[in-house]
Amino acid sequence: MMNRNCDYSKWCDFHKDHGHTLDECTHLKDNIEDLVRRGYLNQFRHHLVSSWQREEDRSGHDRRGSYKGPTEGKDRDSKPENRVYVINGGLPRATFEGYDQKGIIYPHNNPLVVTVSITNWEVDRVLIDSGSSSNIIYISAFKEMQLDKRDLKRVSYEVTGFNGSGLVPEGIIELSVRVGERSRQCDVQAEFLVIDSPSLYNVIVGRPLIHKIGGVVSIYQFAMMYTTNDERSAKLS
């Protein structure tokens, strides 16, 4: 179905959809800002804050569309009240080293597929997909894990599959997730949409769960850095 209000001349690589450009994507900027706030992108912090400040000054609007008024005629060196200029990250630094590339044949464009523990089941073929706005568990894996459909909450909206077709999920369910083992464990609760459709994967870990575990994904290194229960940095590959 076509959205009449959508500008199909614009394309966003982050959402893989029409309507706005990558430069106009507030969700992408919010995600980057979140990583900066948590200390992952400190080396880029000054550049990002400066570029966003220039963007707001030109338009008179902040990144979320709130009107602040133009800054012409004001002293740009003066700091208004209630604005944070320094962001200190409180979580461990995520760093990918040269040895993370050991055994990887380049160039490649392969997806990051891992094993994750979900409700005490070791689930293989889990796709890490930062382009997905939802966590997904496919019905075949749902049944194999002996989960009960009576625990599902109904949803009325469609999701878009890899082939572009729309599907209404069977429902949504909250499950316990464990990433890593022993001292590298990260335990969280996460919601999953249950999809009845053929798939190469059992589960898709999308942005909600990646954010919850403090994940930073590198397809180049076939790995994801995340934050453990004791707030240390660990790698899943």
C-alpha positions in Angstrom: 0.0 0.0 0.0 1.4 3.4 -1.0 1.6 6.2 1.6 0.5 9.4 -0.1 2.4 11.5 2.4 5.7 9.7 1.8 8.3 11.5 -0.4 9.4 8.6 -2.6 12.2 10.8 -4.1 14.1 10.4 -0.8 15.8 7.2 0.4 17.2 6.4 3.9 19.9 3.7 4.0 19.4 3.3 7.8 15.7 2.4 7.5 16.0 0.9 4.0 12.9 2.9 3.1 11.6 6.0 1.4 10.4 9.3 3.0 13.6 11.0 4.1 17.3 11.1 3.5 20.1 9.7 5.7 21.1 13.2 6.7 17.5 13.9 7.8 17.1 10.6 9.8 16.4 11.5 13.4 16.3 7.8 14.5 19.9 7.4 13.2 21.0 10.5 15.0 19.3 9.4 18.2 21.1 6.1 18.0 24.4 7.8 17.5 23.7 10.2 20.3 22.9 7.3 22.6 26.2 5.6 21.8 28.0 8.9 22.4 26.2 9.3 25.7 27.3 5.8 26.8 31.0 6.5 25.9 31.3 4.3 22.7 32.1 7.2 20.3 34.0 9.6 22.4 36.6 10.2 19.6 33.8 11.6 17.4 31.9 13.5 20.2 33.1 17.0 19.4 32.4 16.6 15.7 28.9 15.2 16.2 27.8 17.8 18.8 29.3 20.6 16.6 27.5 19.5 13.4 24.2 19.0 15.2 24.5 22.5 16.8 25.2 24.0 13.4 22.1 22.2 12.0 19.9 23.6 14.8 21.3 27.1 14.5 20.5 27.3 10.7 17.0 26.0 11.0 15.9 27.4 14.4 14.6 23.9 15.2 16.2 21.1 17.2 16.7 17.7 15.7 13.3 16.5 16.9 11.4 19.4 15.2 10.9 21.6 18.3 11.2 25.3 17.4 13.8 27.1 19.5 13.9 30.3 17.5 16.7 31.5 15.2 20.1 32.3 16.6 21.0 35.2 14.3 22.0 38.2 16.2 22.9 36.2 19.3 26.4 35.6 20.6 27.2 32.1 19.4 29.9 31.8 22.1 27.4 32.3 24.9 25.9 29.1 26.4 22.2 29.1 27.1 20.9 27.7 30.3 19.9 24.0 30.6 22.1 22.8 27.8 24.6 19.9 28.2 27.9 20.5 26.3 29.9 17.6 27.8 28.8 14.0 27.6 30.6 11.5 29.8 30.1 7.8 29.0 29.5 5.5 32.0 29.7 2.1 30.2 32.9 0.3 29.1 34.6 1.2 25.9 33.9 -1.1 22.9 37.0 -1.8 20.9 37.6 -4.1 17.9 41.2 -5.2 17.6 43.2 -6.6 14.7 43.0 -10.1 16.1 39.2 -9.9 15.8 39.8 -10.4 12.0 41.7 -13.6 12.4 40.2 -16.4 10.2 37.9 -14.1 8.3 38.3 -14.1 4.5 38.0 -10.6 3.0 36.2 -9.1 1.2 32.9 -10.4 2.5 29.3 -9.3 3.0 28.1 -12.2 5.2 25.7 -11.6 8.0 26.5 -12.0 11.7 24.9 -15.2 12.9 25.5 -16.4 16.5 24.2 -18.7 19.2 22.2 -17.2 22.1 20.5 -18.7 25.1 16.7 -18.0 25.2 14.6 -19.3 28.1 17.4 -21.8 28.8 17.5 -23.1 25.3 20.7 -22.8 23.3 19.3 -21.3 20.0 21.5 -21.5 16.9 21.1 -19.5 13.7 20.4 -16.2 15.5 20.8 -13.3 13.1 22.1 -10.0 14.5 20.3 -7.4 12.5 20.7 -3.7 13.5 18.4 -2.8 10.6 15.4 -4.6 12.2 13.2 -2.5 14.5 11.9 -5.6 16.3 13.2 -8.8 17.8 11.7 -11.8 16.0 11.3 -15.5 16.7 10.0 -17.7 14.0 7.2 -20.2 14.7 9.3 -23.3 14.0 11.8 -22.3 16.7 8.9 -21.2 19.0 7.4 -24.7 18.8 10.8 -26.4 19.2 11.4 -24.5 22.4 8.0 -25.7 23.6 6.6 -22.3 24.2 2.9 -21.8 24.7 0.8 -19.7 22.3 -1.5 -18.9 25.2 1.4 -16.7 26.5 1.3 -14.5 23.4 -0.2 -11.0 23.4 -2.1 -10.0 20.3 -0.7 -7.4 17.9 -2.7 -5.9 15.1 0.0 -4.4 12.9 1.9 -5.8 10.0 5.7 -6.4 9.7 7.6 -6.4 6.5 9.5 -9.5 5.6 12.8 -9.9 3.6 10.8 -10.2 0.4 8.8 -7.0 1.1 5.6 -8.8 1.9 3.5 -7.8 4.9 2.8 -10.3 7.7 0.7 -10.1 10.8 2.6 -11.6 13.7 1.1 -14.5 15.7 1.7 -12.3 18.7 4.4 -10.9 21.0 6.0 -12.6 24.0 8.6 -11.6 26.6 11.4 -14.0 27.1 14.6 -14.2 29.1 17.8 -13.9 27.1 21.4 -14.7 28.1 24.3 -13.6 25.9 27.7 -15.0 26.7 28.7 -17.4 29.4 30.1 -17.3 33.0 31.9 -14.0 33.6 30.9 -12.7 30.2 27.1 -13.2 30.8 24.5 -10.6 30.1 21.0 -11.4 31.2 18.0 -9.4 30.1 14.3 -9.7 29.3 13.2 -8.9 25.8 10.0 -8.9 23.7 9.9 -11.0 20.5 7.4 -10.9 17.7 6.4 -14.5 16.7 6.3 -14.8 12.9 4.8 -17.8 11.0 7.0 -17.7 7.9 9.8 -19.8 6.4 13.2 -18.4 7.3 16.9 -19.3 7.2 17.1 -18.2 10.9 15.5 -19.2 14.1 15.6 -15.8 15.7 16.4 -12.2 14.6 17.9 -9.9 17.2 16.9 -6.4 16.3 17.7 -2.9 17.6 15.6 -3.2 20.8 17.7 -6.1 22.2 21.0 -4.8 20.7 20.4 -1.6 22.6 19.3 -3.4 25.8 22.7 -5.3 26.0 24.7 -2.2 25.0 25.6 -3.9 21.8 27.9 -2.4 19.1 27.9 -4.5 15.9 30.8 -4.8 13.4 29.9 -6.9 10.4 33.5 -6.4 9.2 34.9 -8.3 12.2 31.9 -10.7 12.4 31.4 -9.7 16.0 29.3 -7.7 18.5 30.6 -6.1 21.6 28.1 -6.0 24.5 28.0 -5.1 28.2 28.1 -7.9 30.8 26.1 -8.1 34.0 29.0 -6.6 35.9 29.4 -3.8 33.3 32.4 -5.0 31.5 32.9 -5.2 27.7 32.7 -8.6 26.1 32.6 -9.9 22.5 30.1 -12.3 20.8 31.1 -13.8 17.5 
